[in-house]
Amino acid sequence: MLLEDLDTEIQAFSDHNLDINDPSREVLTKGMLKFGGKWNKSISALNETHLDYTQEIEGIQVRFYNAPPPPSCRIEEVDEIIPAQPQRIEKRKKLICNEV
């Protein structure tokens, strides 16, 4: 099976959702390579210094929950201009990566 090689505990599974919680960077990388495709990233609700990676695969929502960012990246709070009327600035968390 595809998931057996990940060498981690699958912590949540239902008919349409598969969660792999708190994966190490190694498990995350291995899993993303096995599943392939394009992964969506978002700041984790559990820990603002970590990310959630999600992708729908054959009708199942796969999520690596609360994973560390790549070694060359960090999450910072930045001021972002919101072009509404009137214009305003909000603080938001963003993934910032160093160029390699």
Residue frames as a rotation matrix with the C-alpha (Angstrom) as fourth column:
MET 1
0.578 0.816 0.000 0.00
0.816 -0.578 0.000 0.00
0.000 0.000 -1.000 0.00
LEU 2
0.271 -0.436 0.858 1.11
0.394 -0.763 -0.512 3.55
0.878 0.477 -0.035 -0.76
LEU 3
0.621 0.076 0.780 0.93
-0.511 -0.715 0.477 4.73
0.594 -0.695 -0.405 2.87
GLU 4
0.951 -0.248 -0.184 2.88
0.307 0.715 0.628 1.86
-0.024 -0.654 0.756 4.46
ASP 5
0.189 -0.951 0.244 6.17
0.867 0.046 -0.496 3.25
0.461 0.305 0.833 3.15
LEU 6
0.397 0.001 0.918 5.65
-0.094 -0.995 0.042 6.58
0.913 -0.103 -0.395 4.96
ASP 7
-0.307 -0.552 -0.775 6.73
0.673 0.449 -0.587 5.02
0.672 -0.702 0.234 8.27
THR 8
-0.930 0.132 0.344 4.34
-0.320 -0.753 -0.575 7.18
0.184 -0.644 0.742 10.30
GLU 9
-0.651 0.759 -0.017 1.02
0.584 0.487 -0.650 6.76
-0.485 -0.433 -0.760 12.03
ILE 10
-0.662 0.590 0.463 -2.01
0.161 -0.491 0.856 7.78
0.732 0.641 0.229 9.99
GLN 11
-0.975 0.090 -0.201 -3.92
0.187 -0.145 -0.972 9.58
-0.117 -0.985 0.125 12.71
ALA 12
-0.238 0.952 -0.192 -7.29
-0.320 -0.264 -0.910 10.26
-0.917 -0.155 0.367 11.12
PHE 13
-0.995 -0.036 -0.089 -9.13
-0.096 0.332 0.938 8.50
-0.004 0.943 -0.334 8.31
SER 14
-0.129 0.984 0.124 -12.70
-0.186 0.099 -0.978 8.62
-0.974 -0.149 0.170 7.05
ASP 15
0.388 0.367 0.846 -14.40
0.660 0.530 -0.532 7.93
-0.643 0.765 -0.037 3.73
HIS 16
0.767 0.016 0.641 -13.28
0.553 -0.524 -0.648 11.24
0.325 0.852 -0.411 2.22
ASN 17
0.720 -0.527 0.452 -10.45
-0.596 -0.803 0.013 12.54
0.356 -0.279 -0.892 4.42
LEU 18
0.612 -0.643 -0.460 -6.97
0.686 0.721 -0.095 11.34
0.393 -0.257 0.883 5.26
ASP 19
0.827 -0.347 0.443 -4.91
-0.473 -0.855 0.213 13.25
0.305 -0.386 -0.871 7.85
ILE 20
0.309 -0.824 -0.475 -1.25
0.757 0.515 -0.401 12.70
0.575 -0.236 0.783 8.60
ASN 21
0.947 0.228 0.226 -0.70
0.044 -0.790 0.611 14.79
0.318 -0.569 -0.758 11.73
ASP 22
0.719 -0.686 0.116 2.59
-0.534 -0.437 0.723 16.36
-0.445 -0.582 -0.681 12.86
PRO 23
0.891 -0.419 0.172 4.76
0.447 0.748 -0.491 14.72
0.077 0.515 0.854 10.19
SER 24
0.124 -0.924 -0.361 8.53
0.333 -0.304 0.893 15.18
-0.935 -0.231 0.270 10.28
ARG 25
0.168 -0.148 -0.975 10.04
-0.770 -0.637 -0.036 16.98
-0.615 0.757 -0.221 7.28
GLU 26
-0.834 -0.550 -0.035 11.28
-0.474 0.683 0.556 13.58
-0.282 0.481 -0.830 6.04
VAL 27
-0.526 0.726 0.443 7.81
0.554 0.688 -0.468 11.98
-0.645 -0.001 -0.764 6.22
LEU 28
0.368 0.665 -0.650 6.24
-0.057 -0.682 -0.729 15.04
-0.928 0.306 -0.213 4.55
THR 29
-0.168 -0.528 -0.833 8.73
-0.875 -0.309 0.373 15.02
-0.454 0.791 -0.410 1.68
LYS 30
-0.949 -0.188 0.253 8.41
-0.098 0.939 0.331 11.27
-0.300 0.289 -0.909 1.16
GLY 31
-0.247 0.949 0.198 4.60
0.556 0.306 -0.772 11.47
-0.793 -0.081 -0.604 1.20
MET 32
0.354 0.362 -0.862 4.42
-0.383 -0.785 -0.487 14.41
-0.853 0.503 -0.139 -1.20
LEU 33
-0.531 -0.621 -0.577 6.70
-0.804 0.152 0.575 12.60
-0.270 0.769 -0.580 -3.64
LYS 34
-0.882 0.231 0.410 4.65
0.235 0.971 -0.042 9.38
-0.408 0.059 -0.911 -3.40
PHE 35
0.085 0.996 -0.036 1.31
0.541 -0.076 -0.838 11.14
-0.837 0.052 -0.545 -3.96
GLY 36
-0.649 -0.399 0.648 2.70
0.761 -0.324 0.562 13.61
-0.014 0.858 0.514 -6.51
GLY 37
0.262 0.849 0.458 0.67
0.867 -0.416 0.274 16.53
0.423 0.326 -0.845 -7.82
LYS 38
-0.447 -0.311 0.839 0.36
0.056 -0.946 -0.320 20.13
0.893 -0.096 0.440 -6.66
TRP 39
-0.201 0.287 -0.937 -0.06
0.954 0.274 -0.121 20.71
0.222 -0.918 -0.329 -2.91
ASN 40
0.388 0.389 0.836 -1.86
0.108 -0.919 0.378 23.72
0.915 -0.056 -0.399 -1.41
LYS 41
-0.545 -0.622 -0.562 -0.10
0.696 0.038 -0.717 25.34
0.467 -0.782 0.413 1.55
SER 42
0.426 0.594 0.683 -1.69
-0.027 -0.746 0.665 27.26
0.904 -0.302 -0.302 4.40
ILE 43
-0.552 -0.565 0.613 -0.56
-0.597 -0.245 -0.764 28.41
0.582 -0.788 -0.202 7.84
SER 44
-0.486 0.338 -0.806 -1.48
0.494 0.867 0.066 25.75
0.721 -0.366 -0.588 10.41
ALA 45
0.363 0.710 0.603 -4.23
-0.256 -0.546 0.798 26.70
0.896 -0.444 -0.016 12.85
LEU 46
0.833 -0.063 -0.549 -2.44
0.485 0.558 0.673 24.69
0.264 -0.827 0.496 15.56
ASN 47
0.234 -0.870 -0.435 0.98
0.618 -0.212 0.757 26.31
-0.750 -0.446 0.488 15.26
GLU 48
0.918 0.246 -0.313 1.63
-0.024 -0.750 -0.661 29.53
-0.397 0.614 -0.682 13.32
THR 49
0.032 -0.955 -0.295 5.22
-0.813 -0.196 0.549 28.47
-0.582 0.222 -0.782 12.60
HIS 50
-0.687 -0.197 0.699 4.05
0.106 0.925 0.365 25.35
-0.719 0.325 -0.615 10.72
LEU 51
-0.582 0.431 -0.690 2.09
-0.812 -0.357 0.461 24.62
-0.048 0.829 0.558 7.55
ASP 52
0.076 0.621 0.780 -0.78
-0.075 0.784 -0.616 22.41
-0.994 -0.012 0.106 6.42
TYR 53
-0.787 -0.302 -0.538 -0.39
-0.569 0.016 0.822 20.82
-0.240 0.953 -0.185 2.99
THR 54
-0.042 0.861 0.508 -3.58
-0.138 0.498 -0.856 19.62
-0.990 -0.106 0.098 1.26
GLN 55
-0.738 -0.072 -0.671 -4.54
-0.673 0.003 0.740 18.01
-0.051 0.997 -0.051 -2.01
GLU 56
0.370 0.855 0.364 -7.55
-0.670 0.517 -0.533 16.10
-0.644 -0.046 0.764 -3.31
ILE 57
-0.721 -0.605 -0.338 -6.51
-0.688 0.563 0.458 12.72
-0.086 0.563 -0.822 -4.71
GLU 58
-0.775 0.454 -0.439 -9.13
0.082 0.762 0.643 10.50
0.626 0.462 -0.628 -6.34
GLY 59
0.170 0.968 0.187 -11.94
0.000 -0.190 0.982 12.10
0.985 -0.167 -0.033 -4.32
ILE 60
0.565 -0.060 -0.823 -10.09
0.804 0.266 0.532 11.93
0.187 -0.962 0.198 -0.99
GLN 61
0.754 -0.304 0.582 -8.83
-0.310 -0.946 -0.092 15.06
0.579 -0.111 -0.808 0.75
VAL 62
0.405 -0.723 -0.559 -5.26
0.818 0.560 -0.131 14.31
0.407 -0.405 0.819 1.90
ARG 63
0.768 -0.138 0.625 -3.74
-0.288 -0.947 0.144 16.64
0.572 -0.290 -0.767 4.50
PHE 64
-0.122 -0.824 -0.553 -0.32
0.783 0.262 -0.564 16.76
0.610 -0.502 0.613 6.10
TYR 65
0.743 0.595 0.305 -1.31
0.244 -0.666 0.705 18.71
0.623 -0.450 -0.640 9.22
ASN 66
0.925 -0.352 0.146 1.05
-0.321 -0.514 0.796 20.92
-0.205 -0.783 -0.588 11.23
ALA 67
0.640 -0.728 0.247 4.20
0.768 0.599 -0.225 20.19
0.016 0.333 0.943 9.22
PRO 68
0.132 -0.665 -0.735 7.44
0.341 -0.666 0.663 22.18
-0.931 -0.338 0.139 9.49
PRO 69
0.882 0.114 -0.457 8.23
-0.343 -0.510 -0.789 24.53
-0.323 0.853 -0.411 6.58
PRO 70
0.726 -0.688 0.019 11.19
0.455 0.459 -0.763 23.78
0.516 0.563 0.646 4.28
PRO 71
0.248 -0.711 -0.658 14.58
0.930 -0.015 0.366 24.44
-0.270 -0.703 0.658 5.94
SER 72
-0.733 -0.594 0.331 15.17
0.673 -0.705 0.224 27.54
0.101 0.387 0.917 3.79
CYS 73
-0.234 0.760 0.607 11.79
0.163 -0.585 0.795 29.07
0.958 0.285 0.012 4.73
ARG 74
-0.871 0.104 -0.480 10.19
0.474 -0.082 -0.877 30.72
-0.131 -0.991 0.022 7.72
ILE 75
0.096 0.947 0.308 6.78
0.846 -0.240 0.476 32.18
0.524 0.215 -0.824 8.49
GLU 76
-0.870 -0.410 -0.273 6.75
0.490 -0.778 -0.394 35.89
-0.051 -0.476 0.878 9.26
GLU 77
0.265 0.913 -0.310 4.09
0.799 -0.388 -0.459 38.43
-0.540 -0.126 -0.832 10.07
VAL 78
-0.795 -0.501 0.343 4.00
0.605 -0.605 0.517 41.08
-0.052 0.618 0.784 7.36
ASP 79
-0.261 0.693 -0.672 1.96
-0.094 -0.711 -0.697 44.22
-0.961 -0.118 0.251 6.69
GLU 80
-0.701 0.112 0.705 -0.20
0.689 0.363 0.627 43.71
-0.186 0.925 -0.332 3.61
ILE 81
-0.809 0.424 -0.407 -2.09
-0.446 -0.894 -0.043 46.49
-0.382 0.147 0.912 1.83
ILE 82
-0.422 0.787 0.450 -5.75
0.716 0.594 -0.367 45.65
-0.557 0.167 -0.814 1.31
PRO 83
-0.994 -0.083 0.077 -6.99
0.113 -0.746 0.657 47.59
0.003 0.661 0.750 -1.76
ALA 84
-0.151 0.986 -0.070 -10.52
0.987 0.154 0.033 48.15
0.044 -0.064 -0.997 -0.48
GLN 85
-0.382 0.105 0.918 -12.31
0.139 -0.976 0.169 51.47
0.913 0.192 0.359 -0.23
PRO 86
0.708 -0.706 -0.022 -10.93
-0.698 -0.696 -0.166 52.90
0.102 0.133 -0.986 1.96
GLN 87
0.296 -0.718 -0.631 -7.55
-0.098 0.634 -0.767 51.19
0.950 0.289 0.117 1.63
ARG 88
0.770 -0.082 0.632 -6.17
-0.637 -0.057 0.769 49.61
-0.027 -0.995 -0.096 4.79
ILE 89
-0.221 -0.877 -0.426 -3.16
-0.648 0.458 -0.609 47.61
0.729 0.142 -0.669 6.01
GLU 90
0.844 0.471 0.258 -3.53
-0.516 0.579 0.631 44.28
0.147 -0.666 0.731 7.83
LYS 91
-0.285 -0.886 0.365 -1.00
-0.922 0.358 0.147 42.06
-0.261 -0.294 -0.919 9.57
ARG 92
0.831 0.499 -0.247 -0.86
-0.552 0.797 -0.245 38.59
0.075 0.339 0.938 7.97
LYS 93
0.189 -0.746 0.638 1.35
-0.285 0.581 0.763 35.51
-0.940 -0.326 -0.103 8.29
LYS 94
0.801 -0.002 -0.599 3.33
-0.596 0.089 -0.798 34.62
0.055 0.996 0.070 5.14
LEU 95
0.691 -0.618 0.374 5.79
0.495 0.783 0.378 31.91
-0.526 -0.076 0.847 4.16
ILE 96
0.743 -0.562 -0.362 9.14
-0.657 -0.715 -0.239 33.58
-0.125 0.416 -0.901 3.31
CYS 97
0.809 -0.478 0.342 11.81
0.475 0.874 0.099 31.45
-0.347 0.083 0.934 1.58
ASN 98
0.166 -0.853 -0.494 15.46
-0.387 -0.517 0.763 32.24
-0.907 0.065 -0.416 0.96
GLU 99
0.822 0.019 -0.569 16.64
-0.562 0.186 -0.806 31.95
0.091 0.982 0.163 -2.61
VAL 100
0.557 -0.609 0.565 18.97
0.037 0.697 0.716 29.01
-0.830 -0.378 0.411 -3.01
